[in-house]
Amino acid sequence: MMRSEEYKRILRCFDKDGDGKISAWELRHRLGRMGGELMLNEEEALGWNGDGLLDLEDVIELMEGGGEEEEKMKDLREAFEMYDGEGIGFITPQGLNKMLTKLGESKSIDECMVMIKHFDINGDGVITYDDFRVMMQ
């Protein structure tokens, strides 16, 4: 975890006008200078205060919020591995059928194939971790 002084330094780095807050313009400007880009959907996801500015508290929340995302990804990986009971790196219709049966939801192999086909991005007939991640969003 970062110390308060490090968060303040980050805030000052982005706070071009020195008012102690980061506007959307300041954030886009600094990211642009660093070779990055802030997409509109990312900007909306930041959860700006009612005043449209990020203050020190928001910066701390953003910086420490990454741990939550890592935890979500870990949970998602564990869920995927439950469905990939054979440990082969993807979910087959048979594996999906087996897991659904354990969960009390009986489906035929053909029904499982249809379910997989719906989320199978590259059409290979199985659900990879990337397919699973998209499916769970």
TORPA-4810 file (N, C-alpha, C, O; in nm, 3 decimals):
<nodes>
NODE_1_0.085_-0.118_0.000_0.000_0.000_0.000_0.090_0.124_0.000_0.192_0.127_0.068_M
NODE_2_0.051_0.223_-0.074_0.128_0.347_-0.084_0.105_0.436_0.038_0.001_0.429_0.104_M
NODE_3_0.201_0.520_0.064_0.187_0.618_0.172_0.114_0.740_0.119_0.106_0.762_-0.002_R
NODE_4_0.062_0.819_0.210_-0.014_0.940_0.176_0.067_1.036_0.089_0.012_1.097_-0.002_S
NODE_5_0.196_1.049_0.117_0.281_1.141_0.040_0.291_1.097_-0.107_0.297_1.181_-0.196_E
NODE_6_0.294_0.967_-0.130_0.301_0.917_-0.267_0.173_0.948_-0.343_0.177_0.983_-0.461_E
NODE_7_0.060_0.937_-0.276_-0.068_0.971_-0.339_-0.073_1.120_-0.370_-0.121_1.161_-0.476_Y
NODE_8_-0.024_1.200_-0.278_-0.022_1.346_-0.301_0.066_1.380_-0.419_0.034_1.469_-0.498_K
NODE_9_0.179_1.310_-0.433_0.270_1.333_-0.547_0.201_1.297_-0.679_0.216_1.367_-0.778_R
NODE_10_0.127_1.189_-0.678_0.052_1.149_-0.798_-0.051_1.256_-0.832_-0.066_1.294_-0.948_I
NODE_11_-0.124_1.302_-0.730_-0.224_1.407_-0.751_-0.159_1.531_-0.813_-0.209_1.587_-0.910_L
NODE_12_-0.046_1.573_-0.756_0.023_1.693_-0.808_0.069_1.673_-0.952_0.067_1.766_-1.032_R
NODE_13_0.110_1.552_-0.985_0.156_1.522_-1.122_0.046_1.548_-1.225_0.073_1.598_-1.334_C
NODE_14_-0.078_1.513_-1.190_-0.190_1.529_-1.282_-0.260_1.664_-1.270_-0.328_1.708_-1.363_F
NODE_15_-0.244_1.729_-1.156_-0.315_1.854_-1.126_-0.240_1.973_-1.185_-0.162_2.039_-1.117_D
NODE_16_-0.264_2.000_-1.313_-0.191_2.104_-1.386_-0.212_2.243_-1.329_-0.118_2.322_-1.325_K
NODE_17_-0.333_2.277_-1.285_-0.360_2.413_-1.236_-0.336_2.429_-1.085_-0.353_2.538_-1.031_D
NODE_18_-0.297_2.319_-1.016_-0.260_2.328_-0.876_-0.374_2.353_-0.779_-0.351_2.401_-0.668_G
NODE_19_-0.497_2.320_-0.818_-0.610_2.346_-0.728_-0.639_2.229_-0.633_-0.735_2.234_-0.556_D
NODE_20_-0.556_2.124_-0.639_-0.576_2.010_-0.550_-0.674_1.909_-0.602_-0.709_1.813_-0.532_G
NODE_21_-0.721_1.928_-0.724_-0.816_1.835_-0.785_-0.778_1.812_-0.930_-0.711_1.896_-0.992_K
NODE_22_-0.820_1.699_-0.984_-0.789_1.664_-1.123_-0.918_1.668_-1.204_-1.014_1.596_-1.174_I
NODE_23_-0.919_1.752_-1.305_-1.034_1.758_-1.395_-1.018_1.651_-1.502_-0.910_1.595_-1.520_S
NODE_24_-1.125_1.623_-1.573_-1.118_1.527_-1.684_-1.017_1.575_-1.787_-0.942_1.495_-1.843_A
NODE_25_-1.014_1.705_-1.813_-0.918_1.760_-1.909_-0.775_1.737_-1.863_-0.690_1.696_-1.942_W
NODE_26_-0.748_1.763_-1.734_-0.612_1.744_-1.682_-0.571_1.597_-1.692_-0.457_1.566_-1.727_E
NODE_27_-0.663_1.509_-1.662_-0.632_1.366_-1.669_-0.603_1.324_-1.812_-0.504_1.255_-1.838_L
NODE_28_-0.689_1.364_-1.905_-0.667_1.331_-2.047_-0.536_1.391_-2.096_-0.461_1.325_-2.168_R
NODE_29_-0.508_1.516_-2.057_-0.387_1.585_-2.101_-0.261_1.512_-2.052_-0.170_1.486_-2.131_H
NODE_30_-0.257_1.479_-1.924_-0.139_1.413_-1.868_-0.122_1.273_-1.927_-0.011_1.234_-1.962_R
NODE_31_-0.230_1.200_-1.937_-0.221_1.066_-1.996_-0.173_1.074_-2.140_-0.094_0.991_-2.184_L
NODE_32_-0.220_1.174_-2.213_-0.176_1.193_-2.351_-0.027_1.219_-2.359_0.040_1.168_-2.449_G
NODE_33_0.026_1.298_-2.268_0.169_1.328_-2.265_0.251_1.205_-2.229_0.368_1.194_-2.265_R
NODE_34_0.188_1.113_-2.157_0.257_0.990_-2.118_0.238_0.880_-2.222_0.286_0.768_-2.205_M
NODE_35_0.168_0.913_-2.331_0.147_0.815_-2.437_0.023_0.731_-2.420_0.003_0.633_-2.492_G
NODE_36_-0.062_0.769_-2.326_-0.185_0.693_-2.303_-0.305_0.770_-2.354_-0.292_0.877_-2.413_G
NODE_37_-0.420_0.712_-2.332_-0.544_0.774_-2.377_-0.655_0.732_-2.282_-0.660_0.617_-2.238_E
NODE_38_-0.742_0.824_-2.251_-0.856_0.796_-2.165_-0.980_0.789_-2.253_-1.023_0.889_-2.311_L
NODE_39_-1.037_0.670_-2.263_-1.156_0.651_-2.344_-1.277_0.701_-2.265_-1.274_0.707_-2.142_M
NODE_40_-1.383_0.738_-2.335_-1.502_0.792_-2.272_-1.561_0.697_-2.169_-1.598_0.739_-2.060_L
NODE_41_-1.568_0.568_-2.202_-1.625_0.473_-2.107_-1.538_0.458_-1.983_-1.589_0.434_-1.874_N
NODE_42_-1.405_0.473_-1.998_-1.316_0.468_-1.882_-1.334_0.593_-1.797_-1.334_0.586_-1.675_E
NODE_43_-1.350_0.707_-1.863_-1.371_0.832_-1.792_-1.499_0.825_-1.709_-1.502_0.868_-1.594_E
NODE_44_-1.605_0.770_-1.768_-1.732_0.757_-1.697_-1.718_0.661_-1.579_-1.783_0.680_-1.476_E
NODE_45_-1.635_0.558_-1.595_-1.620_0.457_-1.490_-1.540_0.508_-1.370_-1.540_0.445_-1.265_A
NODE_46_-1.473_0.621_-1.385_-1.393_0.674_-1.274_-1.478_0.718_-1.157_-1.427_0.727_-1.045_L
NODE_47_-1.603_0.747_-1.179_-1.690_0.786_-1.069_-1.657_0.924_-1.016_-1.638_0.942_-0.895_G
NODE_48_-1.649_1.020_-1.104_-1.619_1.157_-1.065_-1.715_1.203_-0.956_-1.831_1.161_-0.952_W
NODE_49_-1.665_1.289_-0.869_-1.752_1.351_-0.767_-1.861_1.428_-0.837_-1.859_1.443_-0.960_N
NODE_50_-1.957_1.478_-0.762_-2.062_1.560_-0.820_-2.006_1.684_-0.887_-2.071_1.742_-0.974_G
NODE_51_-1.884_1.726_-0.847_-1.824_1.845_-0.906_-1.742_1.813_-1.032_-1.686_1.905_-1.093_D
NODE_52_-1.734_1.686_-1.072_-1.661_1.649_-1.192_-1.511_1.648_-1.176_-1.438_1.651_-1.275_G
NODE_53_-1.463_1.644_-1.051_-1.320_1.648_-1.024_-1.278_1.531_-0.936_-1.357_1.481_-0.856_L
NODE_54_-1.153_1.488_-0.952_-1.096_1.386_-0.865_-1.010_1.455_-0.760_-0.922_1.534_-0.795_L
NODE_55_-1.035_1.426_-0.632_-0.952_1.483_-0.527_-0.861_1.374_-0.472_-0.858_1.263_-0.525_D
NODE_56_-0.786_1.406_-0.366_-0.692_1.310_-0.311_-0.761_1.180_-0.270_-0.707_1.072_-0.294_L
NODE_57_-0.876_1.189_-0.210_-0.950_1.070_-0.169_-0.985_0.982_-0.289_-0.976_0.859_-0.282_E
NODE_58_-1.024_1.044_-0.401_-1.055_0.969_-0.523_-0.931_0.901_-0.579_-0.937_0.787_-0.624_D
NODE_59_-0.817_0.972_-0.575_-0.691_0.915_-0.625_-0.654_0.792_-0.542_-0.615_0.689_-0.597_V
NODE_60_-0.667_0.803_-0.410_-0.637_0.689_-0.323_-0.729_0.572_-0.355_-0.684_0.458_-0.365_I
NODE_61_-0.857_0.599_-0.373_-0.953_0.494_-0.405_-0.919_0.427_-0.539_-0.927_0.305_-0.551_E
NODE_62_-0.881_0.507_-0.637_-0.845_0.452_-0.768_-0.720_0.366_-0.759_-0.714_0.258_-0.817_L
NODE_63_-0.620_0.414_-0.687_-0.494_0.342_-0.677_-0.509_0.213_-0.597_-0.448_0.112_-0.631_M
NODE_64_-0.589_0.214_-0.494_-0.606_0.095_-0.412_-0.714_0.003_-0.466_-0.721_-0.114_-0.427_E
NODE_65_-0.797_0.053_-0.555_-0.904_-0.027_-0.614_-0.852_-0.136_-0.704_-0.925_-0.231_-0.733_G
NODE_66_-0.727_-0.125_-0.750_-0.669_-0.228_-0.836_-0.667_-0.363_-0.769_-0.677_-0.466_-0.836_G
NODE_67_-0.653_-0.365_-0.637_-0.654_-0.491_-0.565_-0.786_-0.562_-0.578_-0.791_-0.685_-0.586_G
NODE_68_-0.894_-0.486_-0.582_-1.027_-0.544_-0.600_-1.035_-0.612_-0.737_-1.090_-0.721_-0.751_E
NODE_69_-0.980_-0.545_-0.837_-0.984_-0.601_-0.973_-0.903_-0.730_-0.980_-0.945_-0.827_-1.043_E
NODE_70_-0.787_-0.731_-0.914_-0.705_-0.853_-0.910_-0.781_-0.966_-0.841_-0.774_-1.081_-0.885_E
NODE_71_-0.852_-0.933_-0.735_-0.930_-1.033_-0.663_-1.042_-1.089_-0.751_-1.069_-1.209_-0.751_E
NODE_72_-1.107_-1.000_-0.826_-1.213_-1.044_-0.917_-1.157_-1.137_-1.022_-1.219_-1.239_-1.055_K
NODE_73_-1.040_-1.104_-1.077_-0.979_-1.188_-1.180_-0.940_-1.324_-1.121_-0.954_-1.426_-1.188_M
NODE_74_-0.892_-1.325_-0.998_-0.857_-1.451_-0.931_-0.982_-1.536_-0.914_-0.979_-1.656_-0.942_K
NODE_75_-1.092_-1.475_-0.869_-1.218_-1.547_-0.852_-1.268_-1.602_-0.985_-1.318_-1.714_-0.992_D
NODE_76_-1.254_-1.521_-1.090_-1.299_-1.563_-1.222_-1.216_-1.683_-1.271_-1.270_-1.777_-1.328_L
NODE_77_-1.085_-1.677_-1.246_-0.997_-1.788_-1.285_-1.037_-1.915_-1.212_-1.041_-2.023_-1.271_R
NODE_78_-1.066_-1.903_-1.082_-1.108_-2.020_-1.003_-1.240_-2.077_-1.055_-1.256_-2.198_-1.062_E
NODE_79_-1.333_-1.990_-1.090_-1.461_-2.037_-1.145_-1.437_-2.110_-1.277_-1.496_-2.216_-1.301_A
NODE_80_-1.352_-2.054_-1.362_-1.320_-2.119_-1.489_-1.262_-2.258_-1.465_-1.299_-2.354_-1.532_F
NODE_81_-1.171_-2.267_-1.369_-1.107_-2.396_-1.341_-1.206_-2.499_-1.289_-1.187_-2.619_-1.310_E
NODE_82_-1.311_-2.453_-1.222_-1.415_-2.547_-1.178_-1.485_-2.609_-1.299_-1.514_-2.729_-1.300_M
NODE_83_-1.512_-2.527_-1.400_-1.579_-2.578_-1.520_-1.482_-2.658_-1.606_-1.522_-2.750_-1.677_Y
NODE_84_-1.354_-2.624_-1.599_-1.250_-2.698_-1.670_-1.197_-2.806_-1.577_-1.079_-2.808_-1.543_D
NODE_85_-1.286_-2.894_-1.537_-1.253_-2.996_-1.438_-1.140_-3.088_-1.479_-1.074_-3.147_-1.394_G
NODE_86_-1.116_-3.100_-1.608_-1.010_-3.187_-1.657_-0.875_-3.117_-1.659_-0.771_-3.180_-1.681_E
NODE_87_-0.875_-2.985_-1.636_-0.750_-2.909_-1.633_-0.682_-2.898_-1.769_-0.559_-2.894_-1.777_G
NODE_88_-0.761_-2.892_-1.875_-0.703_-2.888_-2.010_-0.696_-2.747_-2.068_-0.645_-2.727_-2.178_I
NODE_89_-0.747_-2.649_-1.993_-0.735_-2.510_-2.038_-0.855_-2.458_-2.114_-0.853_-2.345_-2.162_G
NODE_90_-0.959_-2.538_-2.124_-1.082_-2.491_-2.188_-1.199_-2.576_-2.142_-1.181_-2.685_-2.087_F
NODE_91_-1.319_-2.524_-2.165_-1.440_-2.594_-2.123_-1.501_-2.663_-2.244_-1.535_-2.599_-2.343_I
NODE_92_-1.515_-2.792_-2.233_-1.575_-2.871_-2.340_-1.724_-2.888_-2.311_-1.767_-2.862_-2.199_T
NODE_93_-1.803_-2.932_-2.409_-1.944_-2.960_-2.381_-1.960_-3.065_-2.270_-2.050_-3.055_-2.188_P
NODE_94_-1.871_-3.164_-2.269_-1.877_-3.268_-2.167_-1.845_-3.210_-2.028_-1.910_-3.243_-1.929_Q
NODE_95_-1.744_-3.124_-2.022_-1.708_-3.060_-1.895_-1.818_-2.969_-1.844_-1.847_-2.966_-1.724_G
NODE_96_-1.881_-2.896_-1.936_-1.992_-2.809_-1.898_-2.108_-2.893_-1.847_-2.170_-2.859_-1.746_L
NODE_97_-2.136_-3.001_-1.917_-2.243_-3.092_-1.876_-2.219_-3.147_-1.735_-2.310_-3.151_-1.653_N
NODE_98_-2.096_-3.188_-1.709_-2.060_-3.244_-1.579_-2.079_-3.140_-1.468_-2.133_-3.172_-1.362_K
NODE_99_-2.034_-3.017_-1.492_-2.045_-2.913_-1.390_-2.190_-2.873_-1.367_-2.233_-2.855_-1.253_M
NODE_100_-2.266_-2.859_-1.475_-2.407_-2.825_-1.461_-2.483_-2.933_-1.384_-2.572_-2.903_-1.304_L
NODE_101_-2.448_-3.058_-1.408_-2.511_-3.169_-1.336_-2.480_-3.159_-1.187_-2.569_-3.180_-1.104_T
NODE_102_-2.354_-3.125_-1.152_-2.317_-3.106_-1.011_-2.398_-2.994_-0.948_-2.430_-2.998_-0.829_K
NODE_103_-2.430_-2.892_-1.028_-2.506_-2.778_-0.979_-2.657_-2.802_-0.980_-2.736_-2.715_-0.943_L
NODE_104_-2.696_-2.923_-1.023_-2.838_-2.958_-1.023_-2.913_-2.913_-1.147_-3.036_-2.912_-1.147_G
NODE_105_-2.841_-2.876_-1.251_-2.902_-2.830_-1.376_-2.869_-2.931_-1.485_-2.759_-2.930_-1.540_E
NODE_106_-2.961_-3.016_-1.515_-2.937_-3.122_-1.611_-2.956_-3.070_-1.754_-3.063_-3.020_-1.790_S
NODE_107_-2.851_-3.084_-1.834_-2.856_-3.046_-1.976_-2.795_-3.159_-2.057_-2.706_-3.230_-2.010_K
NODE_108_-2.844_-3.175_-2.178_-2.785_-3.275_-2.267_-2.655_-3.220_-2.325_-2.629_-3.100_-2.319_S
NODE_109_-2.574_-3.309_-2.381_-2.450_-3.266_-2.446_-2.483_-3.170_-2.560_-2.411_-3.072_-2.580_I
NODE_110_-2.588_-3.197_-2.634_-2.627_-3.108_-2.745_-2.663_-2.969_-2.692_-2.626_-2.868_-2.753_D
NODE_111_-2.734_-2.964_-2.580_-2.768_-2.833_-2.520_-2.641_-2.761_-2.474_-2.630_-2.639_-2.488_E
NODE_112_-2.547_-2.835_-2.420_-2.420_-2.776_-2.377_-2.342_-2.724_-2.498_-2.278_-2.619_-2.490_C
NODE_113_-2.347_-2.795_-2.608_-2.279_-2.749_-2.731_-2.339_-2.617_-2.779_-2.266_-2.528_-2.822_M
NODE_114_-2.471_-2.605_-2.771_-2.538_-2.480_-2.811_-2.496_-2.366_-2.717_-2.470_-2.255_-2.762_V
NODE_115_-2.490_-2.394_-2.587_-2.449_-2.293_-2.490_-2.306_-2.247_-2.519_-2.276_-2.127_-2.517_M
NODE_116_-2.219_-2.341_-2.546_-2.079_-2.308_-2.574_-2.069_-2.230_-2.704_-1.995_-2.132_-2.713_I
NODE_117_-2.142_-2.272_-2.804_-2.136_-2.203_-2.934_-2.175_-2.056_-2.920_-2.121_-1.971_-2.991_K
NODE_118_-2.266_-2.026_-2.830_-2.312_-1.889_-2.810_-2.199_-1.797_-2.762_-2.198_-1.679_-2.796_H
NODE_119_-2.105_-1.850_-2.683_-1.997_-1.768_-2.626_-1.860_-1.800_-2.682_-1.760_-1.741_-2.639_F
NODE_120_-1.852_-1.891_-2.776_-1.725_-1.933_-2.835_-1.680_-1.829_-2.938_-1.728_-1.828_-3.051_D
NODE_121_-1.588_-1.744_-2.898_-1.547_-1.630_-2.981_-1.483_-1.674_-3.111_-1.515_-1.621_-3.217_I
NODE_122_-1.391_-1.772_-3.105_-1.319_-1.810_-3.227_-1.378_-1.932_-3.298_-1.322_-1.978_-3.398_N
NODE_123_-1.489_-1.985_-3.248_-1.558_-2.093_-3.316_-1.490_-2.229_-3.309_-1.515_-2.314_-3.393_G
NODE_124_-1.404_-2.251_-3.209_-1.334_-2.379_-3.200_-1.411_-2.487_-3.123_-1.361_-2.598_-3.104_D
NODE_125_-1.533_-2.453_-3.078_-1.618_-2.552_-3.013_-1.595_-2.569_-2.863_-1.657_-2.655_-2.800_G
NODE_126_-1.507_-2.487_-2.806_-1.481_-2.492_-2.662_-1.478_-2.349_-2.608_-1.469_-2.252_-2.684_V
NODE_127_-1.487_-2.337_-2.476_-1.478_-2.206_-2.411_-1.339_-2.193_-2.350_-1.305_-2.265_-2.257_I
NODE_128_-1.260_-2.100_-2.403_-1.130_-2.071_-2.344_-1.149_-1.975_-2.228_-1.260_-1.926_-2.206_T
NODE_129_-1.043_-1.948_-2.155_-1.054_-1.853_-2.044_-1.097_-1.716_-2.096_-1.178_-1.650_-2.032_Y
NODE_130_-1.044_-1.674_-2.210_-1.083_-1.544_-2.267_-1.231_-1.542_-2.302_-1.299_-1.441_-2.279_D
NODE_131_-1.282_-1.651_-2.359_-1.426_-1.661_-2.388_-1.506_-1.650_-2.258_-1.607_-1.579_-2.251_D
NODE_132_-1.459_-1.722_-2.157_-1.528_-1.726_-2.027_-1.531_-1.588_-1.963_-1.633_-1.546_-1.908_F
NODE_133_-1.418_-1.516_-1.971_-1.410_-1.382_-1.913_-1.510_-1.289_-1.981_-1.578_-1.213_-1.913_R
NODE_134_-1.519_-1.294_-2.114_-1.615_-1.212_-2.188_-1.757_-1.251_-2.149_-1.844_-1.165_-2.130_V
NODE_135_-1.781_-1.379_-2.138_-1.914_-1.430_-2.105_-1.958_-1.380_-1.968_-2.076_-1.351_-1.948_M
NODE_136_-1.866_-1.369_-1.873_-1.901_-1.334_-1.736_-1.911_-1.183_-1.714_-1.950_-1.140_-1.605_M
NODE_137_-1.878_-1.104_-1.812_-1.885_-0.957_-1.795_-2.026_-0.907_-1.808_-2.050_-0.787_-1.797_Q
</nodes>
